[in-house]
Amino acid sequence: MRHFTLHYANNATLVRWLESCSLTPSESQLIQIFNTLADPELLRRITATIYEFFPNATIIGTTTSGEIFRGETPKKQILISLCTFDQITLHRIHLTGDDLIMNEEKAKLEEELIESNKNLRSQHIFLETLLENSPIPIYHKSIEGIYLGCNSAFADIIGLDKNEFIGKNVFDIALPEFALTCSAKDQELLACPQSTQVYEYQLQNQITDEMRDGIFYKRAYCNEKEEVVGIIGSFIDITERKRAENEFFKLSQAVEQSPASIIITDLMGNIEYANTNFYTINGYSPDEVIGQNPRLFQSGKTPRSTYESLWNHLRRHEKWHGEFINRSKDGTEYIQSVNISPIFQPDGKITHYMAIEEDITEKKRSEEQIYHLANFDSLTGLPNRAQLQNYFNHTLNLSKRNNTPFVVMFLDLDHFKEINDTLGHTIGDRMLVESAKRFRSLISDVDIVARLGGDEFIIVLSDTDAHGAERLLQKLFEAISHPYHIEQYGLNISASVGIAIYPTDGKDIETLSKNADTAMYRAKQEGRNGYRFFTEEMQTSSLRNLRLNNALRNALKNNEFHLLYQPQISIQAGKVIGAEALIRWNHPELGNVSPAEFIPVAEENGLILPIGEWVLRTAIAQVREWMEGGQSPIVMSVNLSTVQFRHHDLPNLVSRILHENNVPAEYLELELTESMATHNPHSAITIMNNFHARGIRMSIDDFGTGYSSLSYLKQFKIYKLKIDQSFVRDITTDADDKAIVSAVINMAHSLGLQTIAEGVETLEQLRYLREQGCDEIQGYYFSKPIKADLFKTFVATYLPLDAAR
């Protein structure tokens, strides 16, 4: 007997079953099939039995002997097969009858079958519930690659509803790259269905496009005939694990490649881990370090208190920071900045200590170098101004507390610039270094000698008075007086020293330093190579100098300067042939200030250049004015300062002013002192040649007061020597002055130079100069310096010199 089993889910399924029986009924015919059962009682019993177990079932039809009844009365055994779906659970019931009679055995069989189906249903529900609630995404598909089902976890991770992909293949729901890989992996599995396939891949969420890392586990499954009918797979999401692994990898790489040394110890301090940099610094290998205590690296120079502080912090479960002086395997010492922290477990228990160590050896050296550069002179190694200030403060506080004096000495080497200019800075620097050694050797360890810069030094003697200062000064000048043997040179130098004493000369550092500096300048003014103690008179002079300095800065702007002109007379021609321009300063508060007082101040503060330019412009403009007014041309003589004469643009400046005023160069004479010309004769010769080439005359002022070399004098492009008034003043009574004046005039004439005597005040002086052949004269005998309008009158009314014979 053939049994047909109908698996019924919907009408389409029934239709396919009927078609397999060569039938194509409509839905109405399906009902008719059921109604053709001949025995109403049998039909009732079958229907009642079906509804007993499946109250929601719909009776579809019956089969007997493989045929569907068409109204005939069944003669043989009847088999009714029913299949319904409740969710996705399959239920079957087989009811049999023999000649339309169901005996007790058949009933028992039916009961057993029903009970078996109940058990199967319970197991199926359990498995279905277990699968659905599994956090692991699970799916199954046919051997053709069609998805047949999955749990919610799989649907969630791909971002689709179950109905959106069941019945579809992987190419319908995934990117081509993933689909191709997945399909290829399925084929590999189907080729070896007994194996379990495991591989790692990324799954993309269709909604968020998020990529999830995971591991696919796949197995083929078979039917009751052991035929492979599909694939069941699961996806283990390892995204977070991968992230954790990546973070751990990055962290481990950061630790391993860190420029700092990192070690981890147990609670006894024994090393369990150290990174690469740790071994690089100390030179040990891991085998020599792991399990050892860090005391292996101790140099013995780290204070014991450092280790005590470390363990006190760790016992309190606190972090610690400090510095160690350790020693590497080869014995090299290095300094480490160390941070040590306890490592806590989630329950708060400490299991290890971690030390992060930074090699700060070079940093410490750099800090020491920076400190040394900031506090000590790089050339001599002496304390500089910053360190001196700290010592000042300490000494001042000590003296105040103990009511004791201390001495501040300001020392400056005399004419040191000449050594630099002539022999070069290398020789000069070596002299400074040697001088510093000599100074330092004379003072005690509690005193200080500092270099302020250049050739200036300050010495501070604590708990010392004027007598103590003089005792040191004797040793100091004796030490300086010894020749300096530098390379092939044997050099001698002197020094000028100013002294101020606390508290007499000042009660603060600034005042004491300033007053010592003032006393030093007085020592220089009075001949150098000596010392001076500060006095109140120096303070007054210093204040005067300060007022002049400040007043000079506004003098030009306020038109406080004016020029006076002193006539110059030709003895041979007996007439006025020139004028010397002399600057005067009338300050509204200071009154008339002598050039001898303010010119040095202007040279020191740099104002002499604009003042000197103003003198040149004013004097040359006056020549033009006199010439335009009909006065006979005369030569204007203008004095140059040392700073002016050495300025590189002076020749160009003078030429521009002459050109602007349309005054020929022959009517200008520039005067420079003998000391200016002989200070740097080679440079002076170059400048004089430049002026000579431009047609500008030059003369030597105050001749005889310096130390001229005749060999250089012959090379100077000058045309006149001015005899200083100090020689002219006593020529009628002093034989030496007579001899000097006579010698200067004769020497000048032998060199083809003119002479002019200044400071002529008497007829006797005039007659002597004329007898000796002096060419020109000027002085109060004829006229004092006068204003421009009076000078013009003087020229117009001047009587020839013959009238004085």
C-alpha positions in Angstrom: 0.0 0.0 0.0 1.3 3.4 -1.0 1.2 6.1 1.6 1.2 9.8 0.7 2.1 12.3 3.3 1.0 15.9 2.7 3.1 18.7 4.2 0.8 21.5 4.3 1.6 25.1 4.9 -0.7 26.9 2.4 -2.7 26.2 -0.7 0.3 26.4 -3.0 1.9 23.5 -1.1 -1.3 21.5 -1.4 -1.4 22.2 -5.1 2.2 21.0 -5.6 1.3 17.8 -3.7 -1.8 17.2 -5.9 0.2 17.9 -9.0 2.6 15.2 -7.9 -0.5 12.9 -8.0 -1.3 14.2 -11.5 -4.1 16.3 -10.2 -4.7 20.0 -10.6 -7.7 20.9 -8.5 -8.9 24.4 -7.6 -9.4 25.4 -4.0 -13.1 24.5 -4.2 -12.1 21.1 -5.5 -9.9 20.6 -2.5 -13.0 20.8 -0.2 -14.8 18.5 -2.6 -12.1 16.0 -2.2 -12.6 15.9 1.5 -16.4 15.6 1.1 -16.2 12.6 -1.2 -15.3 10.3 1.7 -18.1 7.7 1.6 -18.5 6.8 5.2 -19.8 9.8 7.2 -19.1 8.0 10.5 -15.5 7.4 9.5 -15.3 11.0 8.4 -16.6 12.2 11.7 -14.3 10.0 13.7 -11.3 11.1 11.7 -12.3 14.7 11.9 -12.9 14.5 15.7 -9.5 12.8 16.2 -7.7 15.5 14.1 -9.4 18.3 15.9 -8.7 16.7 19.3 -5.0 17.1 18.7 -5.1 20.0 16.3 -8.0 22.3 17.1 -6.8 24.9 14.7 -6.2 22.4 11.8 -8.1 22.5 8.5 -9.0 19.2 7.0 -7.7 19.1 3.5 -8.1 15.6 2.2 -7.5 11.9 2.6 -5.6 9.3 0.7 -6.2 5.6 0.3 -4.1 3.2 -1.6 -2.4 6.1 -3.2 -5.5 7.6 -4.8 -7.7 10.4 -3.8 -11.3 9.5 -3.4 -13.7 10.8 -6.0 -17.0 9.8 -4.4 -16.4 6.1 -4.4 -16.9 4.1 -1.1 -13.5 3.0 0.1 -12.9 -0.7 0.2 -9.4 -0.8 1.5 -7.4 0.5 4.4 -7.6 4.3 4.7 -4.6 6.5 5.5 -5.2 10.1 6.4 -2.1 12.2 6.5 -2.2 15.8 7.8 0.6 18.4 8.1 0.2 21.8 9.6 2.7 24.5 10.6 2.4 26.3 13.9 5.1 29.0 13.6 8.0 27.0 12.2 7.2 23.7 14.0 6.1 20.8 11.9 3.3 18.6 13.2 2.2 15.4 11.6 -0.5 12.9 12.5 -1.1 9.6 10.7 -4.6 8.1 11.1 -5.2 4.6 9.7 -8.4 2.5 9.4 -9.0 -1.0 8.3 -12.3 -1.4 6.5 -13.4 1.8 8.3 -12.9 0.3 11.8 -10.3 1.6 14.2 -9.6 -1.1 16.8 -8.0 -0.6 20.2 -4.5 -1.5 18.9 -4.8 1.1 16.3 -6.1 3.6 18.9 -3.1 2.8 21.1 -0.8 3.2 18.2 -2.4 6.5 17.5 -1.9 7.6 21.1 1.7 6.6 21.0 2.1 8.5 17.8 0.4 11.5 19.2 2.6 11.4 22.4 5.7 11.1 20.2 4.7 14.1 18.2 4.1 16.0 21.4 7.6 15.2 22.6 9.0 16.1 19.2 7.1 19.4 19.4 8.4 20.1 22.9 12.0 19.4 21.8 11.6 21.5 18.7 10.2 24.4 20.8 13.1 24.0 23.2 15.7 24.0 20.4 14.0 26.9 18.7 13.9 28.9 21.9 17.5 28.1 22.6 18.6 29.1 19.1 16.5 32.3 19.1 17.9 33.4 22.5 21.5 32.5 21.7 23.7 35.7 21.6 25.7 34.0 18.8 24.4 34.8 15.4 23.3 31.5 13.7 21.9 30.9 10.3 21.3 28.0 7.9 21.1 27.9 4.1 20.6 25.3 1.4 23.4 23.8 -0.7 22.3 26.3 -3.4 23.2 29.1 -1.0 19.7 30.2 -0.3 19.2 31.4 3.3 16.5 29.3 4.9 16.5 30.7 8.4 18.4 32.4 11.2 18.1 33.7 14.8 17.5 37.3 15.8 21.2 37.8 16.6 22.2 37.1 13.0 19.4 39.3 11.7 20.5 42.1 14.0 24.2 42.0 13.1 23.5 42.2 9.4 20.9 44.9 9.9 18.1 43.2 8.0 14.7 41.7 9.0 14.5 37.9 8.6 12.0 38.2 5.8 14.4 40.5 3.9 17.0 37.9 3.3 15.4 34.4 3.9 15.0 33.0 0.4 17.8 35.1 -0.9 21.5 34.3 -1.5 24.5 36.1 -0.2 25.0 38.1 -3.5 21.5 39.7 -2.9 22.4 41.1 0.6 26.1 41.7 0.8 28.9 43.5 -1.0 30.5 41.7 -3.9 33.8 41.1 -2.1 32.2 39.5 0.9 29.7 37.6 -1.3 32.5 36.1 -3.4 34.5 35.1 -0.4 31.5 33.6 1.4 30.4 31.7 -1.7 33.9 30.3 -2.3 34.1 29.2 1.4 30.7 27.5 1.1 32.0 25.5 -2.0 35.1 24.5 -0.1 33.0 23.2 2.8 30.5 21.3 0.5 33.5 19.7 -1.1 34.5 18.3 2.3 31.3 18.2 4.2 32.7 16.3 7.2 35.0 19.2 8.1 34.3 22.2 10.2 35.2 25.4 8.4 36.7 28.3 10.5 37.9 31.6 9.1 38.0 35.3 10.1 36.3 37.9 8.2 34.3 41.2 8.5 30.6 41.4 8.3 28.9 44.7 7.3 25.7 46.0 8.8 23.3 46.9 6.0 21.8 49.8 7.9 24.8 51.4 9.7 27.5 50.2 7.3 29.5 49.3 10.5 32.0 46.6 9.9 32.2 43.9 12.5 35.2 41.6 12.9 34.3 38.0 13.5 35.0 34.3 13.1 32.7 32.2 10.9 32.2 28.5 12.0 30.4 26.4 9.4 29.3 22.8 9.1 27.3 21.0 6.4 24.1 19.1 7.6 22.3 16.1 6.1 18.8 14.6 5.9 17.7 11.2 7.2 19.4 9.7 4.2 22.7 11.2 5.1 22.5 13.5 2.1 24.0 17.0 2.4 21.1 19.4 2.2 22.5 22.6 3.6 25.0 24.6 5.7 24.6 25.8 9.2 26.9 28.6 10.3 27.6 30.9 13.2 29.4 34.2 13.5 31.5 35.0 16.6 31.8 38.7 16.9 35.3 39.6 17.9 35.2 43.3 17.1 35.7 44.4 20.7 38.3 41.8 21.3 40.2 43.0 18.1 39.9 46.6 19.4 41.2 45.6 22.7 44.0 43.7 21.0 44.8 46.7 18.9 44.8 49.0 21.9 46.9 46.5 23.8 49.3 46.3 20.8 49.6 50.0 20.6 50.1 50.3 24.3 52.7 47.6 24.3 54.5 49.2 21.3 54.3 52.6 23.1 55.8 51.1 26.2 58.4 49.1 24.3 59.4 52.0 22.1 59.1 54.7 24.8 62.2 56.9 25.1 61.7 56.5 28.9 62.8 53.3 30.7 59.8 51.4 32.0 60.1 48.5 34.5 57.6 46.5 36.5 58.5 44.9 39.7 56.7 42.7 42.2 56.0 43.9 45.7 59.5 43.0 46.8 61.0 45.2 44.1 62.2 42.3 41.9 62.0 43.1 38.2 59.5 41.2 36.1 59.5 43.4 33.0 61.7 46.1 31.4 61.3 47.7 28.0 64.0 48.0 25.4 65.2 51.5 26.4 65.9 50.3 29.9 68.4 47.8 28.6 69.9 50.3 26.1 70.7 52.7 28.9 72.2 50.4 31.4 73.8 47.9 29.0 72.5 44.8 30.7 70.7 42.0 28.9 67.2 40.7 30.0 68.7 37.5 31.4 70.9 39.6 33.7 68.0 41.8 34.8 64.8 39.8 35.1 64.3 38.7 38.7 66.9 41.1 40.0 66.4 44.0 42.4 67.0 47.5 41.0 69.7 48.0 43.6 71.9 46.3 41.0 72.1 49.7 39.3 72.9 51.8 42.3 76.0 54.0 42.1 76.1 54.7 45.8 75.8 58.4 45.2 72.0 58.6 45.6 71.3 59.9 49.1 69.8 57.4 51.5 67.0 59.8 52.3 65.8 59.4 48.7 65.2 55.7 49.1 63.5 56.2 52.5 61.2 58.8 50.9 60.4 56.3 48.1 59.3 53.4 50.3 57.4 55.7 52.7 55.3 56.8 49.8 54.8 53.3 48.4 53.8 51.9 51.8 51.1 54.6 51.9 50.0 53.5 48.4 51.1 56.8 47.0 53.1 57.7 43.9 56.7 58.9 44.3 58.9 61.1 42.1 62.6 61.7 42.6 66.0 61.3 41.1 68.6 58.5 41.2 72.2 58.5 40.3 72.7 55.1 38.8 75.5 53.2 37.2 75.4 51.2 33.9 77.0 47.9 33.3 80.2 49.5 32.0 80.4 51.8 35.1 79.1 54.9 33.5 77.1 57.0 35.8 73.8 58.5 34.7 71.0 60.5 36.4 67.4 59.5 36.2 64.2 61.2 36.9 61.9 58.5 38.3 58.1 58.2 38.8 57.1 55.0 40.7 53.4 54.1 41.1 51.6 51.1 42.6 49.6 49.0 40.2 46.1 48.4 41.6 43.8 45.5 40.7 40.0 46.1 40.3 39.5 45.0 43.9 42.0 47.6 45.1 44.7 45.2 45.8 48.3 46.2 44.9 50.2 43.5 42.9 53.1 45.4 41.3 55.0 48.6 41.1 55.7 50.4 37.8 58.7 52.8 37.4 59.0 55.2 34.5 62.6 56.5 34.4 63.9 59.3 32.2 67.6 59.7 31.6 68.2 63.4 32.5 72.0 63.2 32.5 72.4 65.5 29.5 69.5 67.7 30.7 71.3 68.1 34.0 74.5 69.0 32.2 72.6 71.5 30.1 71.0 73.0 33.2 74.5 73.3 34.8 75.8 74.9 31.6 72.8 77.3 31.5 73.3 78.1 35.2 77.0 78.7 34.6 76.3 80.8 31.6 73.6 82.7 33.5 75.8 83.3 36.6 79.4 83.1 35.4 81.4 85.0 32.7 82.1 82.7 29.8 85.6 84.0 29.2 87.1 84.3 32.6 84.9 81.9 34.6 84.4 84.7 37.2 80.9 85.4 38.6 78.9 87.7 36.3 76.5 90.5 37.2 73.7 88.1 38.1 75.8 86.1 40.5 77.3 89.3 41.9 73.9 90.5 42.7 73.1 87.4 44.8 76.4 87.8 46.6 75.7 91.5 47.2 72.4 90.7 48.8 74.0 88.0 51.0 76.8 90.3 52.1 74.5 93.3 52.7 72.1 91.2 54.9 75.1 89.8 56.8 76.6 93.3 57.4 73.3 94.7 58.5 72.8 91.8 61.0 76.3 92.0 62.4 76.7 95.8 62.0 80.0 95.4 60.1 81.3 97.2 57.0 82.1 95.8 53.6 84.0 97.2 50.6 83.0 97.5 47.0 85.8 98.0 44.5 85.2 99.0 40.9 88.3 98.1 38.8 88.9 99.1 35.1 92.1 98.2 33.1 93.8 101.3 31.7 94.1 101.6 27.9 93.0 98.1 27.4 91.2 99.1 24.2 94.5 99.9 22.7 95.7 96.3 23.2 92.5 95.0 21.5 92.9 97.5 18.6 96.6 96.9 18.0 97.1 93.2 18.9 93.6 91.8 18.3 90.8 90.5 20.6 92.5 87.1 21.0 95.4 88.6 22.8 93.1 90.9 24.7 90.9 88.0 25.8 93.9 86.1 27.1 95.0 89.2 29.0 91.6 89.4 30.6 91.8 85.7 31.6 95.2 86.1 33.1 94.1 89.3 35.0 91.1 87.4 36.4 93.4 84.7 37.7 95.6 87.2 39.4 92.6 89.0 41.0 91.0 85.8 42.2 94.3 84.6 43.8 94.3 87.7 46.0 90.9 87.4 47.7 89.6 84.9 50.2 87.0 82.2 49.5 84.3 84.3 51.3 84.9 87.3 49.0 84.1 87.7 45.4 85.6 89.1 42.2 83.2 89.4 39.3 83.5 90.6 35.7 80.9 93.0 34.5 82.0 93.0 30.9 84.9 94.3 28.8 87.7 95.2 31.1 85.6 96.1 34.1 85.7 94.1 37.3 84.1 94.4 40.7 85.6 93.1 44.0 83.5 92.8 47.1 85.3 92.2 50.4 83.0 91.2 53.3 83.7 92.5 56.9 86.4 94.8 55.6 87.0 98.6 56.1 89.2 101.2 54.4 92.4 99.9 55.9 91.7 96.3 54.8 90.8 97.6 51.3 94.2 99.5 51.0 96.1 96.3 52.1 94.4 94.4 49.3 95.0 97.3 46.8 98.8 97.1 47.4 98.8 93.5 46.5 96.4 94.1 43.6 98.6 96.8 42.0 101.7 94.7 42.5 100.1 91.7 40.8 98.9 93.9 37.9 102.4 95.5 37.4 104.0 92.2 36.6 104.4 91.8 32.8 101.9 89.6 30.9 103.7 87.1 28.6 101.2 86.2 25.9 102.5 84.5 22.8 105.5 86.5 21.7 104.4 89.7 23.5 105.5 91.0 26.8 102.7 93.4 27.9 102.3 95.8 30.7 99.1 97.3 31.9 97.7 99.3 34.8 94.3 99.7 36.5 92.2 102.4 38.0 90.1 101.4 41.0 87.3 103.2 42.8 86.2 102.2 46.3 82.9 102.6 48.2 82.4 101.4 51.8 79.1 100.2 53.4 77.4 102.0 55.1 79.3 105.3 54.8 79.1 105.5 51.0 75.7 103.8 50.5 73.3 101.5 52.2 72.1 99.6 49.2 73.8 97.7 46.3 72.9 100.3 43.6 74.3 103.2 45.5 77.5 101.4 46.5 78.2 100.2 42.9 77.4 103.7 41.5 79.7 105.4 43.9 82.6 103.0 43.4 82.2 103.5 39.7 82.3 107.3 40.2 85.5 107.0 42.3 87.0 104.8 39.6 86.4 107.5 36.9 88.0 110.1 39.2 91.1 107.8 39.4 91.2 107.8 35.6 90.8 111.5 35.3 93.6 112.0 37.7 96.2 110.0 35.8 95.1 106.4 36.0 97.2 103.6 37.6 95.7 104.4 41.0 92.7 104.3 43.3 90.3 106.7 44.9 87.9 106.4 47.7 84.5 107.8 47.1 83.8 111.3 48.5 80.8 113.6 48.7 82.5 116.0 46.2 82.6 113.1 43.7 78.9 112.7 44.3 78.2 116.3 43.5 80.4 116.1 40.4 78.6 112.9 39.4 75.2 114.5 39.8 76.4 117.4 37.7 77.5 115.1 35.0 74.1 113.3 35.1 72.3 116.6 34.7 74.5 117.6 31.8 73.9 114.2 30.2 70.1 114.6 30.4 70.2 118.3 29.4 72.3 117.6 26.3 69.7 115.3 24.9 67.3 118.2 24.3 69.9 121.0 23.7 69.8 120.8 20.0 66.1 120.6 19.8 65.7 123.6 22.0 68.3 125.7 20.1 70.4 126.1 23.2 73.7 126.0 21.3 75.3 129.0 19.5 78.7 129.7 17.8 81.3 132.4 18.6 84.1 133.2 16.2 87.6 134.2 17.2 89.6 136.1 14.5 92.9 134.6 13.2 95.5 137.1 12.0 98.2 136.7 9.4 101.5 138.2 10.8 102.9 138.5 7.3 99.9 140.1 5.6 98.8 142.0 8.7 95.1 141.2 8.2 92.3 138.9 9.3 92.5 135.7 7.2 90.4 133.2 9.2 88.1 132.5 12.1 87.8 129.6 14.6 84.3 128.5 15.3 83.7 127.8 19.0 80.5 126.2 20.4 78.8 127.6 23.4 75.9 126.2 25.4 73.5 128.4 27.4 71.1 126.2 29.4 68.0 127.8 30.9 68.8 126.3 34.3 72.4 125.4 34.3 73.5 128.6 32.7 76.6 128.8 30.5 78.3 125.4 30.4 81.9 125.3 29.3 82.8 123.2 26.3 85.5 121.6 28.4 82.7 120.2 30.6 80.0 119.2 28.1 82.1 118.0 25.1 83.5 114.9 27.1 79.9 114.2 28.2 78.6 114.4 24.6 81.5 112.1 23.4 80.6 109.6 26.0 76.8 109.4 25.3 77.2 109.6 21.5 75.5 113.0 21.1 78.8 114.5 19.8 78.0 113.4 16.3 74.7 115.3 15.9 76.3 118.3 17.8 79.4 118.2 15.6 77.3 118.1 12.5 75.3 121.1 13.7 78.6 123.0 14.3 79.8 122.2 10.7 76.5 123.2 9.1 76.3 126.5 11.1 79.9 127.5 10.6 79.9 126.8 6.8 76.5 128.5 6.4 78.1 131.6 8.2 80.9 131.6 5.7 78.4 131.7 2.8 76.5 134.5 4.6 79.6 136.6 5.0 80.7 136.1 1.4 77.2 137.0 0.1 77.3 140.1 2.3 80.4 141.3 0.5 83.0 140.4 3.1 86.4 139.1 1.8 86.6 135.3 1.9 88.2 133.9 5.0 89.0 130.4 6.2 86.6 128.9 8.7 88.4 126.7 11.2 86.2 123.9 12.9 87.4 121.6 15.7 86.7 117.9 15.4 86.1 115.6 18.3 87.7 112.2 18.5 84.4 110.4 17.9 83.7 112.6 14.8 87.2 112.1 13.3 86.8 108.3 13.6 83.4 108.2 12.0 83.5 106.6 8.6 81.1 109.0 6.9 82.7 112.2 8.1 84.4 113.1 4.7 81.1 112.5 2.8 79.2 114.6 5.4 81.6 117.5 5.1 81.5 117.4 1.3 77.7 117.4 1.3 77.5 120.4 3.6 80.0 122.4 1.5 78.0 121.5 -1.6 74.7 122.4 -0.1 76.0 125.9 0.9 78.0 126.4 -2.3 81.2 127.1 -0.3 84.5 126.1 -1.9 86.5 123.5 0.1 89.5 125.8 0.4 87.5 128.0 2.9 87.2 125.2 5.4 89.9 124.0 7.8 89.3 121.1 10.1 91.3 121.0 13.4 92.1 117.7 15.2 94.2 117.4 18.4 97.7 115.9 18.3 96.5 113.0 20.4 93.7 112.2 18.0 96.1 112.1 15.1 98.7 109.9 16.8 96.3 107.5 18.6 95.9 105.4 15.5 98.2 107.0 12.9 97.6 104.6 10.1 93.8 105.3 10.3 94.5 109.0 10.7 96.6 109.1 7.6 93.9 107.4 5.6 91.3 110.0 6.7 93.6 112.9 6.2 94.4 111.7 2.7 90.7 111.5 2.0 90.1 115.1 3.1 93.2 116.3 1.2 91.9 114.7 -2.0 88.6 116.7 -1.5 90.6 120.0 -1.2 89.7 120.3 2.5 92.5 121.7 4.8 93.5 120.1 8.1 95.6 121.3 11.0 96.9 119.9 14.3 95.6 121.6 17.3 97.4 121.9 20.7 100.6 120.8 19.1 103.4 120.1 21.6 101.1 118.6 24.3 101.1 115.1 22.9 103.8 112.7 21.8 104.0 113.1 18.1 106.3 111.0 16.0 108.1 113.0 13.4 108.0 110.1 11.0 104.2 110.1 11.1 104.0 113.9 11.1 105.7 113.9 7.7 103.0 111.6 6.3 100.1 113.6 7.7 98.4 115.6 4.9 98.2 118.8 7.0 99.2 122.4 6.3 99.3 124.0 9.7 100.4 123.4 13.3 98.7 125.2 16.1 101.1 126.0 19.0 99.3 125.4 22.3 98.6 128.4 24.5 100.3 126.7 27.5 103.6 127.4 25.7 102.7 130.9 24.5 101.6 132.1 27.9 105.1 132.3 29.4 107.3 132.7 26.3 108.4 136.2 27.5 109.7 134.9 30.8 110.2 131.1 30.5 113.3 130.0 28.5 111.9 126.5 28.1 108.7 127.8 26.5 110.7 130.1 24.3 112.8 127.1 23.1 109.8 124.9 22.5 107.9 127.6 20.5 111.0 128.3 18.5 111.6 124.7 17.8 108.0 124.0 16.7 108.1 127.0 14.3 111.4 125.9 12.8 110.3 122.2 12.5 107.0 123.2 10.8 108.8 125.4 8.3 111.3 122.7 7.6 108.3 120.4 6.8 106.6 123.0 4.7 103.9 123.6 7.2 102.3 126.9 8.5 102.1 127.7 12.2 99.6 129.5 14.3 99.9 130.5 17.9 96.8 130.6 20.1 96.4 132.5 23.4 98.3 135.6 22.4 97.3 138.2 25.0 100.2 140.7 25.1 102.3 142.8 22.7 105.5 141.1 24.0 104.1 137.7 23.0 103.2 139.0 19.6 106.6 140.5 19.0 108.4 137.3 20.0 106.3 135.1 17.7 106.8 137.5 14.8 110.6 137.4 15.5 110.5 133.6 15.4 108.6 133.6 12.1 105.2 132.4 13.3 102.7 132.7 10.4 99.4 133.4 12.2 98.2 134.3 15.7 94.9 134.5 17.6 94.1 135.5 21.1 92.6 138.1 23.4 95.2 140.6 22.4 93.2 141.1 19.2 89.7 139.7 20.1 88.0 137.2 22.3 85.5 134.9 20.5 82.5 137.0 19.3 79.2 136.6 17.7 78.9 136.6 13.9 77.6 140.2 13.5 80.4 141.5 15.7 82.9 139.5 13.8 81.9 141.2 10.6 82.3 144.6 12.3 85.7 143.5 13.6 86.9 142.6 10.2 85.7 145.9 8.7 87.3 148.0 11.4 90.5 146.0 12.0 93.8 148.0 11.8 96.7 146.4 10.0 99.2 144.6 12.2 101.9 147.1 11.2 100.3 149.6 13.5 101.4 147.5 16.4 105.0 147.5 15.5 
